[in-house]
Amino acid sequence: MPERMPNPGLVAEHALFAPAAGRLAQRYALTRLARPPASGYYLCLGAEGLELRLAGEHTHGPVRVDFTAGAMAHRRRFGGGRSQALARAVGLKPGYNPIVWDATAGLGRDGFVLASLGCRVTLCERSPILAALLDDGLQRASLDSELAQWVETRLSLVHDDAAAALAGLSAAQRPDVVYLDPMYPPGKSKVLVKKEMRALQQLLGEDADSAGLLDAALASARRRVVVKRPQRAGTLDKRRPTASVASKKTRYDLYVTV
């Protein structure tokens, strides 16, 4: 696993985007750049939203959070609805939509799916890079005619260390479910060659504190903690789950807290 790299700077693609870029940079303590760097990763705010780019020729395409089209739109419409493994793992039932803390939000995909199915989801992300990408993606989703009616009421973003944030919740604020999707361990899974995963591994490094986060999640969740794992990976911190829900490539380990 590569060591964590310095946070990339933020550049506005055009002067029109400079004020919004300035606000993002201030909110997430990002360095403003006058122009793209000659090499390495950088954030760029332009007409397509905020993107994580890799400078230089023959690089992979940009990484961005887009809930309105592409793979996310397809998953929302054809991903199996409330019968899919993710929904069953968090405990969705007829008439019951749990309140969920996605404590390792990443690019927000699983949290967004759960919100689309009726859950109120808090996306918690400590990386300023990912938090900024999520912020931009949620802003654009809130302007989409199909999504606007529920995005603002079911999804919220917290930029903080999840273990500390969970520990600071009052009894009334505790979620029904805490969802964890820690960085996948090294292996031969095809997921490791995807551009998003390569970028995140290089920028964020390895999850060295997943065990502590699991402890915080278990102390906070009213009903259960759900940990997403590759199908053949071991359990997180070698802790035996109460049960598991499996899909083709993924396993959801359940730790019941009631």
N, C-alpha and C positions, 0 to 999 in steps of 0.2 A: 504494500500500500504506500503510495507516494506521500511525502510530508506535505503539510498544509502550506499553500502558497499565500503571498500577501494579497489582501483584498484588491480587486481591480478598480481602476478609476472610472469615472462617469463622464461621457462626452455627449453633447447635444448634436444631433445630426444636422440641424439647421438652427439658425438664430431664433426661429419661431418656438422652438422647444426649449430654449435656454431657461426661461422662468420655471417651467415645470421640472427641468433637470436640477435646477438649484434647490427647489423644495425637496426633491427626493434625496439629494446629497446631504442636505441639512438634517432631514428626518432620520437618515440611516448612517450618518457620519461617513459618507463616501467622499473620496477625493475628486474634485472637479478637474477635468482635463480640457485643454483648449482644442486638442485634436487627438485622433486615435494614436495609440503607441505603435512603434514599429514591430513589436513582438509581444506575445503574451495575451492574456484575457483582458477584456475591458467591457464595460457596460455602455450601451448606446441607446439614447432615447430619440425615437424618430416616428415617422408616420404609422409604423406597424406596432408601436408601443416600445416598451423597454426590452432590450435584448442583451444577452451575454454573448459576446463575439470573441473569436480568436483571430488575432491579427496575422497577416502573412498569406502567401499563396497556398493553394491546395489544402485549405483547412475545411473542417466540417462546417455545416451551416449554423446559424445562431440558435441559441436556446432562449425560449421565452415562455411565459405562462399565457396560454390562450384557452379560455373555457368556452368560447363561443363557436369554434369551428374545428375542423380536422378530427383528430383522434378522440378528443374529449367530447365533441358533439356526437360522434358515432357511439362512444361508450355510453353516453347518457341515454341515447335512444335504443340501443340494441345490446346493452351490457348485461341484460338479465333482470333488471329491475330489483324488486325486493327479494327475489329468490336467489340472487347471486351470492357467492360465498362471502364476500365482504359484508353484505347486509345481514346475512344470517349470523356471522361472527359477532357483530356488535349488538345483536339481539332485536333487530327490527321485527315487529309482529303487527298483525292487523290492529289498528287503533293505538299502537305504541311506537313512538319515535324517540329513541333515547337522546339525551343531551351529550354531545361528544366533544372531548378535547383531543385534537390531533396534535400530539406533543412533539412530533418530528415532521412538520408539515411539508418540508421540501418544496416541490413544485405544485403541491396542493391538489393533486388529482383525486386521491381517495377521499379526502375531506369534501371536495366538491361533489363527488358522486353521492356521498352520504347526505349532503345538504339537498341535492336534487331529489332524493327519496323522502325527504321530510324532516331529517334531523336538524337540530340547531348545532352548528359546529364552530368551535374556536380553533383557528389555525395558529399554532404557536411555532415560531421559527426564530432561532437565535442568530443565524447567519444574516448579516445585513444585506448580502448579495441576494439571497433567496427571499428575504422579507421584502426587499424593494421590487423584485420581480413579481411576487405575489400581490403586493399593493397595486402595482400597475395592472395586473391581470384582473383583479377584482374591480378596479375602477372601470375598465372597459366592459366587463361583464354586466356591471350595473347600468350601463347605457344600452344594452341589448334588449330589444323589445320582448324577446321570449324569456329572458332570464331575470330582468329587472325586478319583477314582482316578488321574487323570493330571495335573491342574492343578498340584498341589504338586510333582510330580517333573519336569515338563517346562517350567514357567514360573517365572522369577525376575525380580525388579524391581530395577534399579539407578537411583538418583537421582543423576545426575552429568552433567558435560559429557562427551559421548560420545568426542570426540577425545582428551581427557585420559585417560578410562577405558580406551580401547583401547590407548593408548600405555603404560599401566601394566600391561598383561597380561603374564604370563610366557609363555615359549614353550609350556608345557604348557596354558595357558589360552586360547591363540588359537583362535578359532572357525573352522569350515570356511567359513562364509559371513557376510559383513556385509551387512545389508540397510538401505538408505537410502530414506526417503520424505520428502524435504525439502518445505517448504511450496510448494504449487503456485504458479507464477508468475502474475501478473495476466493475465486473458484473459476470454473469453466463455464458457468452459466452465460448464455448469450446476452443476458441483460447487461453484462459488464462491458460489452463493446458498443452499446448505444452511446450516441454523442452526449446526451444529458448526463449519463452516469460517468463517462470519462471526465467531463468537465467538473462535476461535483466532487469526484474522488481527488482530482488534482488540486482543486481550490480549497476543499474543506478538510481533507485528510480523513483519517479513520475515526470512527466513533469509539473513543476510549472510555466513555463514562456511561455506557448503556446500562450497566448493572445498577448504578446509582439512580438513573432515571426510572428504571423499573421499580425500584423501592419507592420512589416518590409517587409513581403512578398507582401502585398498590395501596398506598396510604391515602390517596385522594379519591379514587374511583368508588362510587356508591355500589355499583353492581359488578363490573368486570374490567379487566385490562385485556386488550387485544394486541398481540404482537405479530406483525407480518414477517414471515420468513420465507426464503427459498424452499422449495419442496423438500430438498435433500439436506438442508442445513440442520445443524443441531439447534437445540433450544437456546434462547437467550440466557447467558450466564449459567447454562446447564441446569436451569430450574424446570422442574416438571410441571407442565400445565394441567389445568383441570380437565380440559378437552381441547380438541383441535378441529378446525373446519378446513378441508383441503379443496383446492381447485387444481387445474392441470399443471401449473408451474409454481403455484404459491400455496403456502400453508399459513393459517391464522391460528396461533396458539392462544387459548383463552385461560385467564386466571380469574376465577370468580372470587369476589370480595364480600359478598353478602353472607 
